[in-house]
């Protein structure tokens, strides 16, 4: 059973994914990622390809002020909505049953942190990267989770790769808005 690693809901189980190919980010991966990101208090977070909600819910547990969670599969969004109700976080979280990249045109930023954990074979296209960039605030960060063998950084106009970590089969790339 996958659980929240730290914060307000430490030890609470995450929604169980009974259907489909969702691979929630491991506890070890989330620990490394969120320890690397540091203080999340009062941040606005966008979780794309949210699946079980593991990344977004971990951010909320660690003090994020708001979460927008995007997942196209209604079975997963229903489970996320139930989890949020069970944890009295309705006012801090909005769950959208929507497809990527179309949802990007309907989101209003700025976000302080955008998390993207697409299926490993899914390539983020340039127009999607441009929109993600536009949704970030001036000190925003973007985290791209991908297969450990995918080493090529993404190409952004105003984001730079500031940190990269590998945990088991997962590569985390952390980008930050350049202050030029």
C-alpha positions in Angstrom: 0.0 0.0 0.0 1.4 3.4 -1.0 1.3 6.1 1.7 1.9 9.8 2.2 5.6 10.2 3.2 5.6 13.4 5.3 3.6 16.3 6.6 0.0 16.6 7.8 -1.1 13.3 6.4 2.1 11.3 7.0 1.3 7.6 6.9 -2.1 8.0 5.3 -2.7 5.5 2.5 -3.1 7.0 -1.0 -6.0 5.9 -3.3 -5.6 2.4 -4.6 -5.4 2.1 -8.3 -7.5 -0.9 -9.2 -7.6 -0.3 -13.0 -5.2 0.4 -15.7 -1.5 1.0 -16.1 -1.0 3.8 -13.5 2.4 3.6 -11.7 2.3 5.8 -8.7 5.6 7.5 -7.8 7.3 5.3 -5.2 7.6 6.5 -1.6 11.4 6.6 -2.1 11.0 8.7 -5.2 8.6 11.1 -3.5 10.9 11.4 -0.5 13.9 12.3 -2.6 11.9 14.7 -4.8 10.1 16.6 -2.1 13.2 16.8 0.1 15.0 18.3 -2.9 12.2 20.8 -3.5 12.2 21.9 0.1 9.6 24.2 1.7 6.2 24.0 -0.2 4.2 26.1 2.3 1.7 28.4 0.6 2.6 27.2 -3.0 0.1 26.8 -5.8 0.7 23.4 -7.3 -0.5 21.8 -10.6 -0.2 18.0 -11.0 -0.5 16.9 -14.6 -1.1 13.2 -15.4 -1.9 12.8 -11.7 -3.1 9.2 -11.7 -3.3 8.2 -8.0 -2.7 11.7 -6.9 0.5 10.7 -5.1 2.6 13.7 -6.1 -0.1 16.3 -5.6 -1.4 14.9 -2.3 2.2 14.7 -1.0 2.6 18.4 -1.9 -0.6 19.3 0.0 0.5 17.2 3.0 3.7 19.2 3.0 2.0 22.5 3.2 1.0 23.5 -0.4 -1.8 26.0 -0.3 -3.7 24.9 -3.4 -3.6 21.9 -5.7 -5.1 21.5 -9.2 -4.9 17.8 -10.1 -5.4 16.8 -13.8 -6.2 13.2 -14.8 -8.2 12.1 -17.9 -9.4 8.7 -16.5 -12.6 9.3 -14.6 -12.1 6.2 -12.4 -9.0 7.8 -11.0 -10.5 11.3 -10.6 -13.4 9.7 -8.6 -10.9 8.0 -6.3 -9.0 11.3 -5.9 -12.2 13.2 -5.1 -13.1 10.7 -2.4 -9.6 10.9 -0.9 -9.8 14.7 -0.8 -13.3 14.6 0.9 -12.0 12.0 3.4 -9.1 14.4 4.3 -11.3 17.5 4.5 -9.2 19.2 1.8 -12.0 20.2 -0.6 -11.2 23.9 -0.3 -7.5 23.4 -1.1 -7.9 21.0 -4.0 -9.6 21.0 -7.4 -9.6 17.7 -9.4 -10.1 18.0 -13.2 -11.1 15.1 -15.3 -9.5 16.4 -18.5 -7.1 15.4 -21.2 -3.6 16.7 -21.8 -2.7 18.9 -23.5 -6.1 20.4 -24.1 -6.6 21.2 -20.5 -3.6 23.6 -20.5 -5.6 26.2 -22.4 -8.3 26.3 -19.7 -6.0 26.6 -16.6 -5.2 29.9 -15.0 -1.8 30.4 -13.4 0.4 31.4 -12.1 1.5 28.1 -10.4 4.6 27.9 -8.2 5.2 24.3 -8.9 4.0 22.1 -11.8 4.5 18.4 -11.6 4.2 16.2 -14.7 4.4 12.4 -14.6 3.3 11.3 -18.0 3.4 7.7 -19.2 7.0 7.0 -19.9 6.5 6.7 -23.6 4.6 10.0 -23.9 6.7 12.8 -25.3 5.8 16.4 -24.2 5.5 18.5 -27.4 6.8 22.0 -27.9 3.4 23.7 -27.8 2.6 21.9 -24.5 6.0 23.0 -23.0 5.3 26.6 -24.1 2.0 26.5 -22.3 3.5 24.9 -19.1 6.1 27.6 -19.1 3.4 30.3 -19.4 1.5 28.9 -16.4 4.6 29.2 -14.1 5.1 32.2 -11.8 8.3 34.2 -11.8 10.0 31.8 -9.3 8.2 28.7 -10.6 9.6 25.2 -10.9 8.6 22.4 -13.2 9.3 18.8 -12.4 9.3 16.2 -15.2 9.2 12.5 -14.1 10.4 10.1 -16.8 12.2 6.8 -17.4 15.7 6.8 -16.1 17.1 6.1 -19.6 15.6 9.3 -21.0 18.5 11.6 -20.3 17.8 14.4 -22.8 16.6 17.6 -21.1 13.4 19.3 -22.4 13.8 22.5 -24.3 12.3 25.7 -22.9 12.7 29.3 -23.7 12.9 30.6 -20.1 13.3 27.5 -17.9 16.6 25.8 -17.1 17.4 22.4 -15.8 18.7 22.9 -12.3 18.7 19.5 -10.8 18.4 15.9 -12.0 18.1 12.8 -9.8 17.6 9.1 -10.6 15.7 6.8 -8.2 15.4 3.1 -9.3 13.8 3.3 -12.8 12.7 7.0 -12.5 14.5 10.2 -13.6 13.4 13.4 -12.0 14.3 16.6 -13.9 13.7 19.9 -12.0 13.5 23.1 -14.1 13.4 26.6 -12.7 12.4 29.9 -14.3 15.6 31.8 -15.4 16.0 35.2 -13.8 17.6 37.0 -16.7 
